[in-house]
Amino acid sequence: MADPRRLVPRTDTVLADPRMRTAAERLGPGLVRAGVRVAQDRVRAGEVQPDDLVAAVLSDLPESPSSLRPVLNATGVLVHTNLGRAPLSAAAVSALVRAAGCTDVELDLQTGLRGRRGRGALAALAGAVPSAEDVHVVNNNAAALALVATALAPGRDIVVSRGELVEIGDGFRIPDLLAATGARLREVGTTNRVHLEDYAAALGPDTALVLKVHPSNFVVRGFTSEVRVPELATLGVPVVVDTGSGLLAPHPRLPDEPDAATALRDGAALVTASGDKLLGGPQCGLLLGRADLVSVLRRHPMARALRVDKLTLAALEATLRGPVPPVPARLAADVADLHERAQRLATGLLAATVDAEVRPSIARVGGGGAPMVELPSAAVTLDPRLAGVLRAGSPAVLGRVEDGRLLLDLRAVDAADDDRLRLAVEAAARVLTADG
Ligand SMILES: *Cc1c(COP(=O)(O)O)cnc(C)c1O
């Protein structure tokens, strides 16, 4: 028997194979080399024949040099933080691809002179909320709050209700963020109750602003009282409202979610919000309100550190001007349609001898928004052992396990992806069968 190590094809020879060169053009040389090393080890171990080495490398190479993988979100959570929050509309995706190369983000092509950065996206946002005198966009809502505190309240007081000192998720606490900017938090009221007099008593020469934070991921019920924006606006200091979810106007399905237009009409000086929650756009922080304040924010040196890139601006503008994005579309989806899709999916799976049943389900808004809102939905239930196989598939599929079954809830799934979902489940079921 020849020493198997002698039979291992040399790296240079393998890399010279035209299929390897094509792969390297797509993925870069590093990933391909790493793949070759792994396959050579498998030849040494006797798992792969020397002649099959190139095929083995090719079948194990990733689809992209980025390790982020697409996931079909069948959890029933519309804005899933761990899945990157809002999926972009096709229009937003194509806008950001168009802007990915060189683009006129900061140039007026007509005059050839420097133009206002992101003017199209800013105009679209201003157009969507006519009650805003001016608008600005930063990296996320946390950045919007940080900029407000840094530019408008350095070393001064931000008056905020104790019931609104919230933690958003993953340990992110709004009071810590504000304090980190050097602003002083002046807490008023108690956890469950606050009155206009509490705010009024806290005001003084050091007061920069009153902040109202939407407690987006919990509700306090029972003996409670809060002070609404129209009353706060009578205090004579700027009222900044963190609406969180990014609704620009009231939403009939989400009566308890605040929106930018209403807050501004009620007298808020500034509104902040996320772009990638209910608005359904890219991660960004929206700032809307009084022109003089927005101007101070925009001119502050810190604004540069918080600014968004051309891809975000492109996707935001297309989200605002283009067709309804996935999140609001799925929020509005008719439950009868979801049941019909679930039935079709289950029928297809049964035809492929995959055990599948249709079940009514409760979907959620997610992303820390509208925590009490239950969205009626429909799911296909499967053998729970499929959960891990589906997560490992391509595309990965994420469902949720409930009552000993794996649920694929269709409310957060684009109808155009139903076939991909079915094929992914069929492939996973075959893996499960093969593994016994
Ligand atoms: C989500 C949320 C934030 C944080 O927004 P990011 O865009 O994630 O920075 C801040 N405030 C409220 C009320 C929120 O709901």
The ligand as a Gaussian input file, in Angstrom:
#p B3LYP/6-31G(d) Opt

LIG

0 1
 C      -36.230000      49.813000      19.918000
 C      -36.257000      51.015000      20.766000
 C      -35.105000      51.783000      20.960000
 C      -33.775000      51.387000      20.371000
 O      -33.806000      51.554000      19.005000
 P      -32.567000      51.063000      18.082000
 O      -32.999000      51.475000      16.712000
 O      -32.466000      49.594000      18.279000
 O      -31.360000      51.770000      18.549000
 C      -35.191000      52.915000      21.719000
 N      -36.351000      53.285000      22.291000
 C      -37.488000      52.566000      22.146000
 C      -38.739000      53.024000      22.816000
 C      -37.483000      51.400000      21.375000
 O      -38.606000      50.689000      21.235000

